[in-house]
Amino acid sequence: MTIFERVQELSRKQGKTLQKVANDLGFGDNYLYTLKKQKPKADNLEKLADYFHVSVDYLLGRAEAKPVNEPIDLAEVANSDDDAIFDSILSAGGRPLTEKDKAMIKLVFADRWEELQQKAKDLKDSEK
């Protein structure tokens, strides 16, 4: 299977057109079709791998994609000091999370859940 075929399959599985993938990554509309005959530059290969949450080796045909069957513990992610975790396992509509998204996730799923509930209650009480 070629890089193009792998990208095409990954796009299909995510319900995205190749043009949408190209646009999301800042590539030209027909860039992905060039992968039928030529290999991408290393930085573009890395962008594709990150976008689809697969390894570069998978795109190059050196490794099979391993499905992730293990549930993600959002509280564990939220309490981690490593923002790379957010970028590697979470996205918003296929796009990387913004700093605001990360902060909201940390607040909601972190150890401060009770604090959030109290703030929501206080807000509701102040609206009365």
Secondary structure, DSSP 8 states (H G I E B T S, - for coil): --HHHHHHHHHHHTT--HHHHHHHHT--TTHHHHTTTS---HHHHHHHHHHHT--HHHHHTSS------S---HHHHHT-S-HHHHHHH--BTTB---HHHHHHHHHHHSTTHHHHHHHHHHHHHHH-
